[in-house]
Amino acid sequence: MTRHHGGVPTRTRPIRPGRLSPTRPVPSGIARPYYVANAGQPSGRTLEPLTDASSIDRLRAACAAARRVLDRVGTEVAVGVTTDSLDAVAHDAYLAEGGYPSPLGYRGFPKSICTSVNEVVAHGIPDDRALSAGDIVNCDITIYLDGMHGDCSATFLVGEVDGATRHLVDVTERCLYVGIDAVRPGGRVRDIGKAIQSLAHSEGLGIVRELVGHGIGEEFHSAPYVHHYDEPRDRTRLRAG
């Protein structure tokens, strides 16, 4: 439910889970990540950073495909659209790319994307709840393609959004880019979180400390793990290549 303040909807009720549709099938000809046949459990392997050109090219291709899926989903975000329908659009887009939806079956996750609405921080499960004017929804996309996981996300505004919420989304996007700008040869992983925290706090926003950024590649989630605040333990030194 929403109320209107100055003509802009303002949410008054927290998000509650809706009903889930059946699991969407994936054709047998599309390669699956190993955890699909392993009860959804990750391997726990510690992999060396990708440095060979062939692996990096495959990772770039997977990330580019993930971005195309994300862009496709973003065109469907609108008042009245359910997050389950966004999942259906993404699912078909993954298959059109020749890839597998990485979230599907990972640790029992039942859908092909994560849709986190309003106060849901991450890993929201698509369901039959329709998006309302004033909502925001983060769509988290990961595709498994040619042995690599390409991962990206974006937060979309639904209809007219109040100023405080728009400020949250705008600053969060800026935090992404200051974090990227902090990545340089010879720097440390700690520099990323320090840059993000500095901007967020200067704009009156806090940091969620229960979740971290992560590496991608042959594993869905891998080192280096990146805190979004200044964490002295993040001492990994970044090297060119």
Backbone hydrogen bonds in HBPLUS format (Angstrom, degrees):
<---DONOR---> <-ACCEPTOR-->    atom                        ^
c    i                          cat <-CA-CA->   ^        H-A-AA   ^      H-
h    n   atom  resd res      DA  || num        DHA   H-A  angle D-A-AA Bond
n    s   type  num  typ     dist DA aas  dist angle  dist       angle   num
A0012-THR N   A0001-MET O   3.41 MM  11  6.25 162.3  2.45 152.5 148.6     1
A0003-ARG N   A0010-THR O   2.88 MM   7  5.28 167.6  1.90 150.8 152.6     2
A0010-THR N   A0003-ARG O   2.60 MM   7  5.28 157.4  1.65 166.6 171.1     3
A0005-HIS N   A0008-VAL O   3.01 MM   3  5.37 174.6  2.01 140.4 140.8     4
A0008-VAL N   A0005-HIS O   3.14 MM   3  5.37 166.8  2.16 112.0 114.4     5
A0128-ASP N   A0019-ARG O   3.03 MM 109  5.47 130.3  2.29 137.1 151.6     6
A0030-ILE N   A0027-PRO O   3.20 MM   3  5.90 171.1  2.21 121.5 124.2     7
A0036-VAL N   A0033-PRO O   3.14 MM   3  6.01 163.5  2.17 127.0 131.2     8
A0037-ALA N   A0034-TYR O   3.17 MM   3  5.90 143.5  2.31 119.3 126.1     9
A0038-ASN N   A0035-TYR O   3.04 MM   3  4.54 157.2  2.09  95.0 101.5    10
A0040-GLY N   A0035-TYR O   2.80 MM   5  4.65 141.2  1.95 170.3 157.7    11
A0041-GLN N   A0038-ASN O   3.03 MM   3  5.76 170.4  2.04 124.7 126.6    12
A0107-ARG N   A0040-GLY O   2.68 MM  67  4.31 151.3  1.76 115.9 122.9    13
A0056-ILE N   A0052-ASP O   3.11 MM   4  6.38 164.7  2.14 156.8 161.7    14
A0057-ASP N   A0053-ALA O   2.91 MM   4  6.05 153.0  1.98 147.5 154.8    15
A0058-ARG N   A0054-SER O   3.05 MM   4  6.34 154.0  2.12 145.3 152.0    16
A0059-LEU N   A0055-SER O   2.92 MM   4  6.20 152.9  1.99 148.0 155.9    17
A0060-ARG N   A0056-ILE O   2.85 MM   4  6.08 159.2  1.90 149.1 154.8    18
A0061-ALA N   A0057-ASP O   2.99 MM   4  6.21 156.4  2.04 145.4 151.6    19
A0062-ALA N   A0058-ARG O   3.02 MM   4  6.26 154.9  2.08 144.5 151.0    20
A0063-CYS N   A0059-LEU O   2.90 MM   4  6.15 159.8  1.94 153.5 159.1    21
A0064-ALA N   A0060-ARG O   2.87 MM   4  6.09 155.0  1.93 148.9 155.9    22
A0065-ALA N   A0061-ALA O   3.00 MM   4  6.22 153.4  2.08 143.6 150.7    23
A0066-ALA N   A0062-ALA O   2.93 MM   4  6.21 155.1  2.00 146.0 153.0    24
A0067-ARG N   A0063-CYS O   2.96 MM   4  6.23 152.5  2.03 145.6 152.8    25
A0068-ARG N   A0064-ALA O   3.06 MM   4  6.40 149.9  2.15 143.1 150.9    26
A0069-VAL N   A0065-ALA O   3.03 MM   4  6.37 155.5  2.09 150.4 156.9    27
A0070-LEU N   A0066-ALA O   2.89 MM   4  6.18 161.4  1.92 151.4 156.7    28
A0071-ASP N   A0067-ARG O   2.88 MM   4  6.12 162.8  1.91 151.7 155.8    29
A0072-ARG N   A0068-ARG O   2.99 MM   4  6.17 153.6  2.06 143.5 150.7    30
A0073-VAL N   A0069-VAL O   2.95 MM   4  6.25 161.4  1.98 155.7 160.0    31
A0074-GLY N   A0070-LEU O   2.90 MM   4  6.12 159.3  1.94 152.4 158.5    32
A0075-THR N   A0071-ASP O   3.32 MM   4  6.58 139.8  2.49 141.7 149.4    33
A0076-GLU N   A0073-VAL O   2.90 MM   3  5.44 154.2  1.96 116.3 124.7    34
A0077-VAL N   A0074-GLY O   3.36 MM   3  5.45 158.5  2.41 102.8 108.8    35
A0081-VAL N   A0078-ALA O   3.17 MM   3  5.66 166.1  2.19 133.7 135.8    36
A0080-GLY N   A0131-LEU O   2.75 MM  51  5.19 178.1  1.75 149.5 150.0    37
A0131-LEU N   A0081-VAL O   2.80 MM  50  5.54 165.5  1.82 141.4 143.7    38
A0085-SER N   A0082-THR O   3.15 MM   3  5.28 125.4  2.46  96.0 108.8    39
A0086-LEU N   A0082-THR O   3.26 MM   4  6.69 146.4  2.38 140.3 149.3    40
A0087-ASP N   A0083-THR O   2.98 MM   4  6.30 148.4  2.08 142.5 151.1    41
A0084-ASP N   A0127-ASP O   2.84 MM  43  4.61 134.9  2.05 157.1 142.9    42
A0088-ALA N   A0084-ASP O   2.98 MM   4  6.33 148.5  2.08 143.3 151.6    43
A0089-VAL N   A0085-SER O   3.06 MM   4  6.33 157.3  2.11 146.2 151.2    44
A0090-ALA N   A0086-LEU O   2.97 MM   4  6.23 164.9  2.00 150.6 154.6    45
A0091-HIS N   A0087-ASP O   2.80 MM   4  5.96 161.3  1.84 151.0 156.7    46
A0092-ASP N   A0088-ALA O   3.10 MM   4  6.30 167.0  2.11 150.6 152.7    47
A0093-ALA N   A0089-VAL O   3.03 MM   4  6.23 149.9  2.13 143.3 152.4    48
A0093-ALA N   A0090-ALA O   3.03 MM   3  4.93 113.3  2.49  92.1 109.0    49
A0094-TYR N   A0090-ALA O   2.80 MM   4  6.11 156.4  1.86 159.9 165.4    50
A0095-LEU N   A0091-HIS O   3.17 MM   4  6.46 167.4  2.19 151.0 153.4    51
A0096-ALA N   A0092-ASP O   2.94 MM   4  6.16 151.3  2.03 143.5 151.8    52
A0097-GLU N   A0093-ALA O   3.09 MM   4  6.34 135.8  2.30 140.7 151.4    53
A0097-GLU N   A0094-TYR O   2.98 MM   3  5.19 131.7  2.22 100.0 113.5    54
A0099-GLY N   A0094-TYR O   3.06 MM   5  5.34 160.8  2.10 150.0 143.9    55
A0098-GLY N   A0095-LEU O   2.89 MM   3  4.92 150.3  1.97 101.6 111.4    56
A0100-TYR N   A0144-TYR O   2.98 MM  44  4.99 162.7  2.01 138.8 141.5    57
A0144-TYR N   A0100-TYR O   2.79 MM  44  4.99 162.9  1.81 151.5 157.0    58
A0104-LEU N   A0101-PRO O   2.99 MM   3  5.65 141.5  2.15 122.5 132.5    59
A0102-SER N   A0142-THR O   3.02 MM  40  5.39 141.6  2.17 129.6 136.8    60
A0106-TYR N   A0103-PRO O   3.00 MM   3  5.24 162.3  2.03 120.8 126.1    61
A0105-GLY N   A0109-PHE O   2.78 MM   4  5.05 163.9  1.81 157.5 159.4    62
A0108-GLY N   A0105-GLY O   3.45 MM   3  4.85 163.3  2.48 104.6  99.8    63
A0109-PHE N   A0106-TYR O   2.94 MM   3  5.35 167.3  1.96 117.3 121.6    64
A0114-CYS N   A0140-ASP O   3.28 MM  26  5.03 163.8  2.30 137.0 141.9    65
A0140-ASP N   A0114-CYS O   2.92 MM  26  5.03 166.8  1.93 150.1 154.4    66
A0115-THR N   A0124-GLY O   2.88 MM   9  4.85 148.9  1.98 127.2 130.3    67
A0116-SER N   A0138-ASN O   2.90 MM  22  5.01 154.8  1.97 144.6 148.8    68
A0138-ASN N   A0116-SER O   2.86 MM  22  5.01 168.2  1.87 138.3 140.3    69
A0120-VAL N   A0117-VAL O   3.05 MM   3  5.47 169.3  2.07 133.5 133.0    70
A0118-ASN N   A0136-ILE O   2.92 MM  18  5.23 160.8  1.95 142.6 148.7    71
A0135-ASP N   A0132-SER O   3.03 MM   3  5.65 159.0  2.07 142.0 142.2    72
A0134-GLY N   A0158-VAL O   2.85 MM  24  5.72 160.6  1.89 170.5 166.0    73
A0158-VAL N   A0135-ASP O   2.96 MM  23  5.21 151.3  2.04 162.5 153.2    74
A0137-VAL N   A0156-PHE O   3.01 MM  19  5.38 155.2  2.07 147.2 155.2    75
A0156-PHE N   A0137-VAL O   2.87 MM  19  5.38 168.1  1.89 141.2 142.0    76
A0139-CYS N   A0154-ALA O   2.91 MM  15  5.71 159.8  1.96 167.9 163.8    77
A0154-ALA N   A0139-CYS O   3.25 MM  15  5.71 146.7  2.36 135.8 144.4    78
A0141-ILE N   A0152-CYS O   2.79 MM  11  5.44 163.1  1.81 170.3 175.7    79
A0152-CYS N   A0141-ILE O   2.90 MM  11  5.44 159.3  1.94 160.0 165.8    80
A0143-ILE N   A0150-GLY O   2.89 MM   7  5.29 151.2  1.98 148.9 156.2    81
A0150-GLY N   A0143-ILE O   2.85 MM   7  5.29 158.3  1.89 155.2 160.0    82
A0145-LEU N   A0148-MET O   2.78 MM   3  5.36 159.6  1.83 160.6 159.8    83
A0148-MET N   A0145-LEU O   3.07 MM   3  5.36 160.5  2.11 112.0 118.2    84
A0149-HIS N   A0217-GLY O   2.78 MM  68  5.25 153.4  1.85 137.7 145.3    85
A0166-ARG N   A0162-ASP O   3.02 MM   4  6.28 162.4  2.05 156.2 161.9    86
A0167-HIS N   A0163-GLY O   2.88 MM   4  6.04 153.8  1.95 146.8 154.2    87
A0168-LEU N   A0164-ALA O   3.04 MM   4  6.30 153.8  2.11 142.2 148.8    88
A0169-VAL N   A0165-THR O   3.05 MM   4  6.40 161.7  2.09 153.9 157.3    89
A0170-ASP N   A0166-ARG O   2.87 MM   4  6.06 165.3  1.89 153.3 157.9    90
A0171-VAL N   A0167-HIS O   2.91 MM   4  6.00 170.9  1.92 155.7 158.1    91
A0172-THR N   A0168-LEU O   3.00 MM   4  6.04 156.6  2.06 143.9 151.1    92
A0173-GLU N   A0169-VAL O   3.04 MM   4  6.25 155.8  2.10 146.9 152.6    93
A0174-ARG N   A0170-ASP O   3.05 MM   4  6.36 155.6  2.11 145.3 152.4    94
A0175-CYS N   A0171-VAL O   2.79 MM   4  6.09 147.5  1.89 148.0 157.7    95
A0176-LEU N   A0172-THR O   3.09 MM   4  6.46 145.0  2.22 142.8 151.2    96
A0176-LEU N   A0173-GLU O   3.11 MM   3  5.10 120.9  2.48  93.9 108.3    97
A0177-TYR N   A0173-GLU O   3.30 MM   4  6.72 154.2  2.38 146.8 151.9    98
A0178-VAL N   A0174-ARG O   2.94 MM   4  6.29 152.4  2.02 153.1 161.2    99
A0179-GLY N   A0175-CYS O   2.96 MM   4  6.04 149.6  2.05 143.9 152.2   100
A0180-ILE N   A0176-LEU O   3.00 MM   4  6.31 151.2  2.08 143.5 151.4   101
A0181-ASP N   A0177-TYR O   2.93 MM   4  6.09 156.4  1.99 141.1 147.6   102
A0182-ALA N   A0178-VAL O   3.15 MM   4  6.30 127.2  2.44 132.0 144.0   103
A0182-ALA N   A0179-GLY O   3.15 MM   3  5.18 137.6  2.34  95.2 107.1   104
A0183-VAL N   A0180-ILE O   3.03 MM   3  5.44 162.8  2.06 113.5 119.1   105
A0187-GLY N   A0184-ARG O   2.97 MM   3  5.46 162.0  2.01 135.4 139.5   106
A0186-GLY N   A0238-LEU O   2.73 MM  52  5.35 169.5  1.74 153.4 153.0   107
A0238-LEU N   A0187-GLY O   2.78 MM  51  5.49 172.0  1.79 158.9 160.8   108
A0191-ASP N   A0188-ARG O   3.02 MM   3  5.50 142.6  2.16 109.0 118.2   109
A0189-VAL N   A0236-THR O   3.00 MM  47  5.65 147.4  2.11 152.4 162.6   110
A0192-ILE N   A0189-VAL O   3.03 MM   3  5.66 143.9  2.17 116.2 124.8   111
A0190-ARG N   A0234-ASP O   2.90 MM  44  4.72 127.2  2.19 156.2 145.1   112
A0194-LYS N   A0190-ARG O   3.05 MM   4  6.25 159.8  2.09 155.0 161.5   113
A0195-ALA N   A0191-ASP O   3.04 MM   4  6.17 155.8  2.10 142.8 147.8   114
A0196-ILE N   A0192-ILE O   3.06 MM   4  6.38 161.4  2.10 153.2 158.5   115
A0197-GLN N   A0193-GLY O   2.88 MM   4  5.99 171.5  1.88 154.3 156.9   116
A0198-SER N   A0194-LYS O   3.04 MM   4  6.10 159.8  2.08 144.0 149.7   117
A0199-LEU N   A0195-ALA O   3.24 MM   4  6.46 165.9  2.26 148.4 150.8   118
A0200-ALA N   A0196-ILE O   2.96 MM   4  6.14 175.3  1.97 160.8 162.4   119
A0201-HIS N   A0197-GLN O   2.92 MM   4  5.95 172.7  1.93 154.9 157.3   120
A0202-SER N   A0198-SER O   3.08 MM   4  6.12 149.1  2.18 138.6 147.4   121
A0203-GLU N   A0199-LEU O   3.14 MM   4  6.37 130.3  2.40 144.3 156.6   122
A0203-GLU N   A0200-ALA O   3.10 MM   3  5.28 139.8  2.27 100.2 111.7   123
A0205-LEU N   A0200-ALA O   2.90 MM   5  5.04 162.6  1.93 149.0 143.8   124
A0204-GLY N   A0201-HIS O   3.10 MM   3  5.02 164.7  2.13 105.8 107.9   125
A0213-GLY N   A0226-VAL O   2.70 MM  13  4.57 165.4  1.73 149.1 144.0   126
A0226-VAL N   A0213-GLY O   2.84 MM  13  4.57 159.8  1.88 113.7 120.6   127
A0215-GLY N   A0222-SER O   2.68 MM   7  4.74 147.1  1.78 155.0 148.1   128
A0222-SER N   A0215-GLY O   3.05 MM   7  4.74 138.2  2.23 130.9 130.3   129
A0234-ASP N   A0231-GLU O   2.98 MM   3  5.76 163.1  2.00 127.2 132.1   130
A0235-ARG N   A0233-ARG O   2.79 MM   2  5.50 133.6  2.00 110.2  95.3   131
